[in-house]
Amino acid sequence: MRVLPEIEAARQAGGAIVALESTLISHGLPHPDNIEVARSAEAAVRNSGAVPATMAVLDGVTHVGLDDDTISRLATTPGVVKLSRRDLPAALSQASNMPAIGATTVSATMVLANQVGIPVFATGGIGGVHRGVADSMDISTDLFELSLTPVATVCAGPKAILDLPRTREYLETMGVTVVGYRCDDMPAFWARSSGLPVDIRAETPQEIAQLIGIRSGLGIGGAVLVCNPVAEEAAIDLDTIERWIESCIDSAPPGAAATPWLLAEIARRSDGESLAANKRLIVDNAALAGHIAVALAVIRSS
């Protein structure tokens, strides 16, 4: 494992650090938007007073924190593999059939963040229960990880392409505390509301940090899921999103390829409107995560 000196110094000092995933660079956004957003997310964390720690696996080594050259490599290299928790051992074993570079998903980023003691993570939207689950049994590892790993996760809710009611029910069943940041309904990625309630509303990062500390102190395990609605000026009506989804979901490839394909196809059909919302929410989530990490560091030092 290679940890950037800035991140290691923050760890030793008990400072605020925010973990960031790298699949948004390799799979979630087109080039050059992926580089722009990755750098903007890191800048948003810094502007909040915290240190960003974007994760990836390069040549069989875990990297906690990436330099500009590595971000560019992730953004432009074809065939970058998506690494979930199940894939990390194979990627780190340097097996001959594994690509030299792997991008961490939500679950893999949470695993690595927990391993190095980073308590807060920011992403765009989480995975969940896929539509047609009765036939496919397709449920994202993100939900399992949230139920297991104590890394608070800031997102704009589950991706709208999912079965949102079943995803919300799964979160409840697995004991994940769902917090709405200044909202009462769980957002749905590009939409500000899914019509499904959160467990608790919080008005400030300090309230969220206190909740994270209490959950940790109780020894419950698992994550606090912080849902931060996309900014009003970038938000899209849920009915409009649903029409886009219905127009192309039957053509989506099976398995892990479905999500990036659907996001790209909906970006095309929306004339870039969904892409603009995606870019905005990723950066805003990183900023909020930074503020929460700073507040949490203050609590832990007192």
TABEL-V144697 format. One record per residue. RES is the residue in one letter. SS is DSSP state (H for helix, E for strand, - for the rest). PSI is psi in whole degrees, 0 to 359 (none if undefined). D_LAST is the distance of its C-alpha to the last C-alpha in Angstrom with 1 decimal. Layout:
<<RES | SS | PSI | D_LAST> <RES | SS | PSI | D_LAST>>
This chain:
<<M | - | 130 | 30.2> <R | E | 121 | 29.7> <V | E | 126 | 26.3> <L | - | 141 | 26.6> <P | H | 321 | 25.2> <E | H | 319 | 22.9> <I | H | 318 | 21.3> <E | H | 320 | 21.1> <A | H | 319 | 19.4> <A | H | 321 | 16.7> <R | H | 312 | 16.4> <Q | H | 329 | 16.1> <A | H | 358 | 13.5> <G | - | 28 | 11.2> <G | - | 177 | 12.6> <A | - | 127 | 14.0> <I | E | 143 | 17.4> <V | E | 125 | 19.9> <A | E | 143 | 22.9> <L | E | 142 | 26.3> <E | - | 167 | 29.5> <S | - | 355 | 32.8> <T | H | 337 | 35.5> <L | H | 334 | 35.3> <I | H | 314 | 36.6> <S | H | 329 | 39.3> <H | H | 333 | 40.4> <G | H | 335 | 38.7> <L | - | 148 | 40.0> <P | - | 160 | 43.2> <H | - | 136 | 43.5> <P | - | 10 | 42.6> <D | H | 327 | 40.3> <N | H | 318 | 38.2> <I | H | 316 | 37.5> <E | H | 313 | 36.8> <V | H | 320 | 34.3> <A | H | 315 | 32.5> <R | H | 323 | 32.0> <S | H | 322 | 31.1> <A | H | 316 | 28.5> <E | H | 320 | 26.9> <A | H | 323 | 27.2> <A | H | 321 | 25.5> <V | H | 314 | 22.5> <R | H | 318 | 22.4> <N | H | 339 | 23.0> <S | - | 353 | 19.9> <G | - | 9 | 17.8> <A | - | 175 | 17.7> <V | E | 129 | 20.0> <P | E | 145 | 22.9> <A | E | 85 | 24.1> <T | E | 136 | 27.5> <M | E | 148 | 29.0> <A | E | 167 | 32.6> <V | E | 122 | 34.9> <L | E | 121 | 37.4> <D | - | 43 | 40.2> <G | - | 12 | 38.5> <V | E | 132 | 35.2> <T | E | 132 | 31.9> <H | E | 122 | 30.5> <V | E | 98 | 26.8> <G | - | 131 | 27.2> <L | - | 142 | 30.7> <D | - | 176 | 32.5> <D | H | 322 | 35.1> <D | H | 321 | 38.0> <T | H | 322 | 36.5> <I | H | 317 | 35.8> <S | H | 322 | 39.4> <R | H | 316 | 40.6> <L | H | 324 | 38.9> <A | H | 338 | 40.3> <T | H | 349 | 43.9> <T | - | 126 | 44.6> <P | - | 149 | 46.9> <G | - | 17 | 46.2> <V | - | 132 | 42.5> <V | E | 142 | 41.6> <K | E | 127 | 38.9> <L | E | 117 | 36.7> <S | - | 186 | 35.2> <R | H | 324 | 33.6> <R | H | 335 | 37.2> <D | H | 342 | 38.2> <L | H | 314 | 35.5> <P | H | 319 | 37.2> <A | H | 319 | 40.5> <A | H | 322 | 39.2> <L | H | 344 | 37.5> <S | - | 351 | 40.6> <Q | - | 39 | 42.6> <A | - | 147 | 45.3> <S | - | 335 | 48.4> <N | - | 6 | 48.5> <M | - | 135 | 44.9> <P | - | 160 | 44.6> <A | - | 342 | 42.9> <I | E | 133 | 40.2> <G | E | 139 | 38.2> <A | E | 138 | 35.8> <T | E | 134 | 33.0> <T | - | 185 | 33.1> <V | H | 310 | 30.2> <S | H | 315 | 30.5> <A | H | 322 | 30.7> <T | H | 320 | 27.9> <M | H | 319 | 25.6> <V | H | 311 | 26.8> <L | H | 321 | 26.2> <A | H | 316 | 22.8> <N | H | 323 | 21.7> <Q | H | 324 | 23.4> <V | - | 8 | 21.4> <G | - | 30 | 18.0> <I | - | 117 | 18.0> <P | - | 354 | 16.7> <V | E | 139 | 18.4> <F | E | 141 | 22.1> <A | E | 138 | 24.5> <T | - | 185 | 28.2> <G | - | 280 | 31.2> <G | - | 147 | 32.5> <I | E | 159 | 32.2> <G | - | 174 | 35.3> <G | - | 212 | 36.5> <V | E | 123 | 39.6> <H | - | 155 | 42.6> <R | - | 143 | 45.6> <G | - | 24 | 48.4> <V | H | 333 | 46.1> <A | H | 331 | 48.7> <D | H | 324 | 50.9> <S | H | 336 | 48.6> <M | - | 32 | 45.6> <D | - | 103 | 43.6> <I | E | 126 | 39.9> <S | - | 142 | 37.3> <T | H | 340 | 35.1> <D | H | 317 | 32.2> <L | H | 318 | 32.2> <F | H | 316 | 32.2> <E | H | 319 | 29.3> <L | H | 327 | 27.2> <S | H | 342 | 28.0> <L | H | 320 | 27.1> <T | - | 126 | 24.4> <P | - | 65 | 20.7> <V | - | 112 | 20.4> <A | E | 134 | 19.9> <T | E | 122 | 23.1> <V | E | 126 | 23.8> <C | E | 176 | 27.6> <A | - | 33 | 30.4> <G | E | 182 | 31.4> <P | E | 152 | 34.1> <K | - | 140 | 36.9> <A | - | 342 | 39.7> <I | - | 354 | 42.4> <L | - | 174 | 41.0> <D | - | 97 | 41.9> <L | H | 316 | 39.1> <P | H | 319 | 39.7> <R | H | 324 | 39.8> <T | H | 316 | 36.7> <R | H | 319 | 34.8> <E | H | 321 | 36.3> <Y | H | 316 | 35.3> <L | H | 318 | 31.6> <E | H | 314 | 31.9> <T | H | 321 | 33.7> <M | - | 6 | 31.3> <G | - | 24 | 28.3> <V | - | 125 | 26.6> <T | E | 118 | 24.5> <V | E | 116 | 26.0> <V | E | 132 | 24.1> <G | E | 120 | 26.1> <Y | E | 104 | 24.5> <R | - | 34 | 26.3> <C | - | 155 | 29.2> <D | - | 340 | 30.7> <D | E | 145 | 32.9> <M | - | 125 | 32.0> <P | - | 167 | 33.3> <A | E | 62 | 35.9> <F | - | 261 | 35.3> <W | - | 341 | 37.7> <A | E | 144 | 38.0> <R | - | 340 | 35.3> <S | - | 138 | 36.2> <S | - | 351 | 37.7> <G | - | 5 | 38.4> <L | - | 135 | 36.2> <P | E | 152 | 33.2> <V | - | 173 | 29.5> <D | - | 325 | 27.6> <I | E | 145 | 25.1> <R | E | 140 | 24.9> <A | E | 141 | 21.8> <E | - | 339 | 22.0> <T | - | 156 | 18.9> <P | H | 329 | 16.8> <Q | H | 320 | 13.7> <E | H | 318 | 15.7> <I | H | 318 | 16.6> <A | H | 320 | 13.2> <Q | H | 318 | 12.3> <L | H | 318 | 15.7> <I | H | 316 | 15.2> <G | H | 320 | 12.2> <I | H | 315 | 14.4> <R | H | 316 | 17.3> <S | H | 317 | 15.8> <G | H | 330 | 14.6> <L | H | 348 | 18.2> <G | - | 26 | 19.6> <I | - | 324 | 22.0> <G | - | 170 | 22.3> <G | - | 182 | 23.7> <A | - | 157 | 22.5> <V | E | 126 | 21.5> <L | E | 112 | 24.2> <V | E | 119 | 23.5> <C | E | 117 | 26.8> <N | - | 106 | 27.1> <P | - | 144 | 30.7> <V | - | 147 | 32.8> <A | - | 143 | 33.3> <E | - | 320 | 36.2> <E | - | 344 | 38.4> <A | - | 352 | 38.3> <A | - | 155 | 38.5> <I | - | 141 | 41.6> <D | - | 136 | 43.3> <L | H | 326 | 43.0> <D | H | 321 | 46.8> <T | H | 315 | 47.5> <I | H | 317 | 45.2> <E | H | 323 | 47.0> <R | H | 319 | 50.3> <W | H | 317 | 49.3> <I | H | 312 | 48.0> <E | H | 333 | 51.2> <S | H | 344 | 53.4> <C | H | 352 | 52.2> <I | H | 330 | 50.3> <D | H | 343 | 53.5> <S | H | 358 | 54.0> <A | - | 144 | 50.6> <P | - | 159 | 50.7> <P | - | 163 | 49.4> <G | - | 210 | 46.2> <A | - | 339 | 43.4> <A | H | 346 | 45.6> <A | H | 313 | 45.8> <T | H | 306 | 42.5> <P | H | 327 | 42.9> <W | H | 314 | 46.6> <L | H | 319 | 45.9> <L | H | 318 | 43.3> <A | H | 319 | 45.8> <E | H | 320 | 48.7> <I | H | 325 | 47.0> <A | H | 320 | 45.9> <R | H | 314 | 49.7> <R | H | 336 | 50.9> <S | - | 8 | 48.4> <D | - | 38 | 49.5> <G | - | 359 | 46.0> <E | H | 318 | 44.3> <S | H | 325 | 42.2> <L | H | 318 | 41.3> <A | H | 318 | 40.1> <A | H | 319 | 37.9> <N | H | 313 | 36.6> <K | H | 317 | 35.7> <R | H | 314 | 34.0> <L | H | 327 | 31.8> <I | H | 314 | 30.7> <V | H | 318 | 29.4> <D | H | 322 | 27.8> <N | H | 322 | 26.0> <A | H | 319 | 24.6> <A | H | 314 | 23.3> <L | H | 318 | 21.6> <A | H | 321 | 20.1> <G | H | 315 | 18.7> <H | H | 320 | 17.0> <I | H | 318 | 15.6> <A | H | 320 | 14.4> <V | H | 314 | 12.6> <A | H | 321 | 11.0> <L | H | 321 | 10.1> <A | H | 322 | 8.7> <V | H | 315 | 6.3> <I | H | 315 | 5.4> <R | H | 339 | 5.6> <S | H | 350 | 3.8> <S | - | none | 0.0>>
